[in-house]
């Protein structure tokens, strides 16, 4: 609850990592999250791990979500994980969506990305996953 007695909205950072220049899907996901009542901070294209970590900390988000279509998700996530941990953000919900081959899912989970949403994932499923996994932190 916030100071006015209302439940605080879930706050999501949605970032486009690295040289990935495809953001149409991320914009659709961001709109679905906003329509679901989430506060969404969309970083735009070509974010570095350091930028994602800094914005996540500064904005005090509940969810750190990446949208990756360029195939560089594992190296980016390997660089991002220690930065998020150093800033005490390991208790946030980490998600990733996009062009994510099935053989990479276990490695992404080991890096701390609990929600993995390959291309074609349903928007309702993403929203429901966030609600189910963030509820106890924001209530």
C-alpha positions in Angstrom: 0.0 0.0 0.0 1.2 3.5 -0.7 0.6 6.6 1.6 -2.9 7.0 0.3 -3.9 3.4 1.2 -4.0 2.3 -2.4 -2.1 -0.7 -3.8 1.0 0.5 -5.7 1.1 -0.4 -9.4 3.7 -2.9 -10.5 6.6 -1.0 -12.1 8.4 -2.7 -15.1 11.6 -1.7 -16.8 11.5 -3.0 -20.5 14.9 -2.7 -22.1 16.3 -3.5 -25.6 19.8 -4.8 -25.1 22.9 -4.3 -27.2 22.7 -3.7 -31.0 19.2 -5.1 -31.3 17.3 -2.7 -33.5 14.0 -4.5 -33.6 11.6 -2.9 -31.2 8.1 -3.5 -32.6 7.5 -6.5 -30.4 8.8 -4.7 -27.3 6.4 -1.8 -28.0 3.5 -4.2 -28.2 4.5 -5.9 -24.9 4.9 -2.5 -23.3 1.4 -1.5 -24.4 -0.1 -4.7 -23.1 1.6 -4.1 -19.7 0.3 -0.6 -19.6 -3.2 -1.8 -20.5 -2.9 -4.2 -17.6 -2.3 -1.4 -15.2 1.5 -1.7 -14.9 3.8 1.3 -14.9 6.2 0.7 -17.8 9.5 2.4 -18.4 10.7 1.6 -21.9 14.4 2.3 -22.4 14.4 2.4 -26.2 17.0 0.7 -28.3 20.7 -0.2 -27.9 21.0 -0.3 -24.1 24.2 -1.5 -22.4 24.1 -3.8 -19.3 25.3 -0.8 -17.3 22.4 1.4 -18.5 19.9 -1.3 -17.7 21.3 -1.8 -14.2 21.4 2.0 -13.5 17.9 2.6 -14.7 16.6 -0.4 -12.8 18.1 1.0 -9.6 17.2 4.6 -10.1 13.5 3.8 -11.0 13.1 1.2 -8.2 11.4 -1.2 -10.5 9.7 -4.5 -9.5 10.4 -6.2 -12.9 13.5 -6.0 -15.1 12.5 -7.2 -18.5 14.6 -7.6 -21.7 13.4 -7.9 -25.2 16.1 -9.6 -27.4 15.8 -10.4 -31.1 19.4 -10.2 -32.1 20.8 -13.5 -30.6 23.1 -11.8 -28.2 21.0 -12.5 -25.1 23.4 -14.9 -23.3 26.5 -12.6 -23.4 24.3 -9.6 -22.4 22.7 -11.4 -19.5 26.0 -12.7 -18.3 27.3 -9.1 -18.1 24.0 -7.8 -16.6 23.6 -10.4 -13.8 26.6 -9.2 -11.6 25.7 -5.6 -12.1 22.1 -6.2 -10.9 23.4 -8.3 -8.0 25.9 -5.5 -7.0 23.1 -3.1 -6.8 21.0 -5.4 -4.7 18.4 -6.1 -7.4 18.5 -9.9 -7.2 15.1 -9.9 -5.5 13.4 -8.2 -8.5 11.7 -10.3 -11.1 14.0 -10.8 -14.1 12.3 -11.6 -17.5 13.5 -12.0 -21.0 11.5 -12.4 -24.2 12.2 -12.5 -27.9 14.2 -14.8 -30.2 15.3 -17.2 -27.5 16.2 -20.7 -28.7 15.0 -23.5 -26.4 18.6 -24.7 -25.8 19.3 -21.3 -24.1 16.4 -21.4 -21.6 18.3 -23.3 -18.9 21.3 -21.0 -19.1 19.0 -18.0 -18.8 17.3 -19.5 -15.8 20.7 -20.2 -14.2 21.5 -16.5 -14.7 18.4 -15.6 -12.7 15.9 -14.9 -15.5 12.8 -16.6 -14.0 10.4 -15.7 -16.8 11.4 -16.7 -20.3 9.0 -15.7 -23.1 10.1 -16.8 -26.6 8.7 -15.1 -29.7 5.0 -15.9 -30.0 4.3 -15.9 -26.3 0.8 -14.7 -25.4 0.6 -11.2 -24.0 -1.9 -12.4 -21.4 0.6 -15.1 -20.2 3.3 -12.5 -19.7 1.0 -10.2 -17.8 -0.3 -13.1 -15.6 3.2 -14.3 -14.9 4.2 -10.8 -13.7 1.1 -10.5 -11.5 1.6 -13.9 -10.0 5.3 -13.4 -9.2 5.3 -9.8 -8.1 2.1 -9.6 -6.1 3.7 -10.4 -2.7 6.3 -7.6 -3.2 3.9 -4.8 -4.0 0.8 -5.5 -1.9 
